[in-house]
Amino acid sequence: MPQKICLITGANAGIGKAAVIQFAQQGWRTIMACRSRQRGEAALQEVKASANSDAVELMLVDMSLQASIRDLADAFLARYDRLDALIHNAAIFDITQKEAIYTEEGVERFWATNHIGPVLLTERLLPALKQSAQGRILTVGSKGLLAKPFLKVDLVDPEFRNKKFNATNAYYQSKLAQIIYTRWLAEQLQGTNITVNCIRVPAVQTDVSKYGDLPAIMKKLYAVKSRFALTPAQMAEVYLWAATADELSHVTGQCFDEKRKVVGVPKFARQAENVKTVMNLVLGYLKRAPSS
């Protein structure tokens, strides 16, 4: 049986790095897709040592930039003709950000990184996923959406160009869009060998030192929250299960929580007209750049 291949974005820290270790320990060939070469190479050495495996490699990508995503996909397809699991773990949620930041391609970076990027990477890697005996795509949602039951994807201004920027709303909008994408793509791939499911991530222990401007009171609140949060390794176990469990080989379009249970999705994401409208909006972004 050929060695299975997995690509995980945002793999140099947190859940992503823990997942790479676990996949490698299970004998998978695992690609760490990271933005920073320095952090990626340091994480690569840690992963190889922890997993006792050399079947891990680093590929660079900035998930906020379509050009970078296309370069990653081209590099992967030049080396491999098959992909068994694609895990969209990378996301940004800089709670200290007060103003919208736009990428060099002109897209608001939460929207670009957390949603447009995964859609494009999936599109580019579909040929390799179709070569798998049973390809699996995992998107990542957030349990925090439960606190925003009336949130919608802003179909007119998803990039905060004409309204005040709010990092929390930008993040959860992108996560809602990922749930919508999961349901839409599962429908598009009906009858193929590929399944698409979403993992709803709850509070997970986070290194708050990366938020240099975080007020002291917020750091204390995060410290308290971490006492009750899952470890990255515990959450990574759910990724591994969703990508490998035999009982999920024909399950698609679902959202699973940290207990591996199917959970409901926000009302906005269940309505067919919303799914269609959001995806028409999103696919328009992919037409802005050359398809070559």
C-alpha positions in Angstrom: 0.0 0.0 0.0 1.5 3.4 -1.0 2.3 5.8 1.8 -0.5 8.2 2.4 0.1 12.0 2.0 -1.3 14.8 4.0 -0.8 18.6 3.6 -1.5 20.8 6.7 -1.4 24.6 6.5 -0.3 26.7 9.5 1.8 23.8 10.7 4.7 25.4 12.5 2.9 25.9 15.8 -0.2 25.0 17.9 -2.7 22.5 16.6 -1.1 22.3 13.1 2.3 21.3 14.5 0.7 18.8 16.9 -1.2 17.3 13.9 1.9 16.9 11.8 3.5 14.9 14.6 0.5 12.6 14.9 0.2 12.0 11.2 3.9 11.3 10.9 3.7 8.9 13.8 1.0 7.0 11.9 3.3 6.6 8.9 2.0 9.4 6.7 4.1 11.5 4.4 3.2 15.0 5.9 3.8 18.4 4.3 4.0 21.4 6.6 2.8 24.4 4.7 4.1 27.5 6.6 4.5 31.2 5.9 7.9 31.7 7.6 10.9 29.8 6.5 12.7 30.4 9.8 9.8 29.3 12.0 9.0 26.5 9.6 12.5 25.0 9.6 12.7 25.2 13.4 9.3 23.4 13.7 10.4 20.8 11.1 13.3 19.7 13.2 11.1 19.5 16.3 8.5 17.5 14.5 11.0 15.0 13.0 12.5 14.5 16.5 9.1 14.1 18.2 7.6 11.8 15.6 10.9 9.9 15.0 10.2 10.3 11.3 11.9 11.8 8.3 8.7 11.6 6.3 8.0 15.3 6.9 8.8 18.2 4.7 8.4 22.0 4.7 6.7 23.9 1.9 6.3 27.7 2.1 3.0 29.5 1.5 1.4 32.8 2.5 -2.3 31.9 2.7 -3.2 35.6 2.3 -1.8 35.8 -1.2 -3.2 34.0 -4.2 0.2 34.1 -6.0 1.9 32.3 -3.1 -0.9 29.7 -2.9 -0.6 29.0 -6.6 3.2 28.6 -6.2 2.6 26.1 -3.3 0.1 24.1 -5.4 2.5 24.0 -8.4 5.4 22.9 -6.2 3.3 20.1 -4.6 1.9 18.9 -7.9 5.4 18.8 -9.5 6.5 16.5 -6.7 3.4 14.4 -6.0 0.5 13.2 -8.1 -1.7 12.3 -5.2 -3.0 13.9 -2.0 -4.9 11.9 0.6 -5.8 14.6 3.1 -5.8 18.4 2.9 -6.3 20.2 6.3 -7.0 23.9 6.3 -5.6 24.7 9.7 -4.0 28.1 9.0 -5.9 31.1 10.2 -5.2 34.5 11.7 -7.0 36.1 14.6 -5.0 39.1 15.8 -7.2 40.4 18.6 -5.0 43.5 18.9 -5.6 44.6 15.3 -7.7 47.8 15.3 -7.8 48.7 11.6 -8.3 46.7 8.4 -5.1 45.6 6.8 -5.1 44.8 3.0 -2.7 42.5 1.3 -0.5 43.5 -1.6 -3.1 41.9 -3.8 -5.7 44.3 -2.3 -7.8 41.9 -0.1 -8.5 42.3 3.6 -6.2 39.9 5.3 -8.6 38.0 7.6 -10.9 37.3 4.6 -8.0 36.5 2.4 -6.1 34.2 4.8 -9.0 32.4 6.5 -11.4 31.9 3.6 -10.3 32.9 0.1 -6.9 31.2 0.6 -8.4 27.8 1.5 -10.9 27.9 -1.3 -8.1 28.6 -3.9 -5.7 26.0 -2.4 -8.5 23.3 -2.5 -9.3 24.2 -6.1 -5.6 23.9 -7.2 -5.1 20.6 -5.4 -8.3 18.8 -6.4 -6.5 16.9 -9.2 -4.2 15.3 -6.7 -7.1 14.6 -4.2 -9.0 12.8 -7.0 -6.0 10.5 -7.4 -6.5 9.3 -3.8 -8.5 6.2 -3.1 -10.5 8.3 -0.7 -9.4 11.9 -0.5 -10.4 14.0 2.5 -10.6 17.8 2.9 -11.0 19.3 6.4 -11.9 22.9 7.0 -11.8 24.4 10.5 -14.7 26.3 12.1 -15.0 27.8 15.5 -17.2 27.1 18.5 -17.1 30.8 19.2 -19.8 31.2 16.5 -22.3 29.9 19.0 -22.0 33.3 20.7 -22.9 35.1 17.4 -26.1 33.4 16.3 -27.2 36.3 14.1 -23.9 36.8 12.3 -24.0 36.8 8.5 -21.4 37.1 5.8 -21.6 40.7 4.6 -22.3 40.2 0.9 -21.7 43.9 0.2 -18.7 44.7 2.3 -17.0 41.6 3.6 -13.6 43.4 3.6 -14.6 46.3 5.9 -14.0 49.0 3.3 -17.0 51.1 4.2 -17.6 50.2 7.9 -15.5 50.1 11.0 -13.2 47.2 11.3 -13.7 44.7 14.1 -11.2 41.8 14.4 -13.7 39.5 16.1 -16.3 40.0 13.5 -13.8 39.7 10.7 -12.6 36.4 12.1 -16.0 34.8 12.8 -17.3 36.0 9.4 -14.4 34.1 7.7 -15.2 31.0 9.8 -18.9 31.2 8.9 -17.9 31.4 5.3 -15.7 28.3 5.7 -18.7 26.3 7.0 -20.7 27.5 4.0 -17.9 26.4 1.7 -17.7 23.0 3.3 -21.4 22.4 2.6 -21.2 23.8 -0.9 -18.0 21.8 -1.8 -19.4 18.6 -0.4 -22.4 19.0 -2.8 -20.1 19.8 -5.7 -18.1 16.6 -5.1 -21.0 14.2 -4.6 -20.3 11.0 -6.5 -16.5 11.4 -6.3 -14.0 9.8 -4.0 -13.5 13.0 -2.0 -15.3 14.0 1.3 -15.3 17.4 2.8 -16.0 18.0 6.5 -15.5 20.8 9.1 -13.9 20.6 12.5 -15.4 23.0 15.1 -12.6 24.0 17.3 -13.3 25.2 20.9 -10.9 27.0 23.2 -7.4 25.7 22.7 -4.4 26.7 24.7 -2.7 29.6 23.0 0.7 31.3 23.4 -0.4 34.9 24.1 3.2 36.1 24.0 2.7 36.5 20.2 0.3 39.3 20.9 2.8 41.9 22.1 0.2 44.7 22.4 -2.3 42.7 24.4 -3.3 44.5 27.6 -2.3 42.9 30.9 -5.9 42.2 31.9 -6.5 40.3 28.7 -3.4 38.2 29.2 -4.7 37.3 32.7 -8.1 36.3 31.2 -6.4 34.1 28.6 -4.3 32.5 31.3 -7.5 31.6 33.2 -9.2 30.4 30.0 -6.3 28.2 29.2 -6.8 26.2 32.4 -10.0 24.9 30.9 -8.9 24.7 27.3 -7.8 21.7 25.2 -4.2 21.2 24.4 -3.1 21.5 20.8 -2.3 17.8 20.8 -5.8 16.9 22.1 -7.4 18.9 19.3 -5.0 17.5 16.7 -6.3 14.0 17.6 -9.7 15.1 16.1 -8.0 16.1 12.9 -6.3 12.7 12.7 -9.6 10.9 13.4 -11.5 12.9 10.8 -8.8 12.2 8.1 -8.4 8.5 8.8 -11.4 6.9 10.4 -13.0 4.2 8.3 -16.4 5.1 9.5 -16.1 8.5 7.9 -15.2 7.3 4.4 -18.6 8.2 3.0 -19.5 11.0 5.4 -19.4 14.5 3.9 -20.7 18.0 4.4 -20.8 17.6 8.2 -19.4 19.6 11.1 -17.7 17.7 14.0 -16.9 19.0 17.5 -14.0 18.2 19.7 -15.9 15.2 21.0 -16.2 13.8 17.4 -19.9 14.4 17.4 -21.9 15.9 14.5 -23.1 19.4 15.5 -25.4 21.8 13.8 -24.3 24.9 11.9 -25.6 28.5 12.0 -28.9 29.1 10.4 -27.3 31.5 7.8 -25.1 28.6 6.6 -28.1 26.2 6.3 -30.0 28.3 3.8 -29.4 27.3 0.2 -29.8 30.8 -1.2 -27.1 32.1 1.2 -24.8 29.3 0.3 -25.2 30.1 -3.4 -24.8 33.8 -3.0 -21.7 33.6 -0.7 -20.0 31.1 -3.1 -20.7 33.3 -6.1 -19.1 36.2 -4.2 -16.1 34.1 -3.2 -15.4 32.5 -6.5 -15.3 36.0 -8.0 -12.1 36.6 -6.0 -10.4 33.7 -7.7 -11.1 35.2 -11.1 -9.0 38.3 -10.3 -5.7 36.5 -10.7 -4.4 34.5 -13.7 -5.3 30.8 -13.6 -1.9 29.7 -14.8 
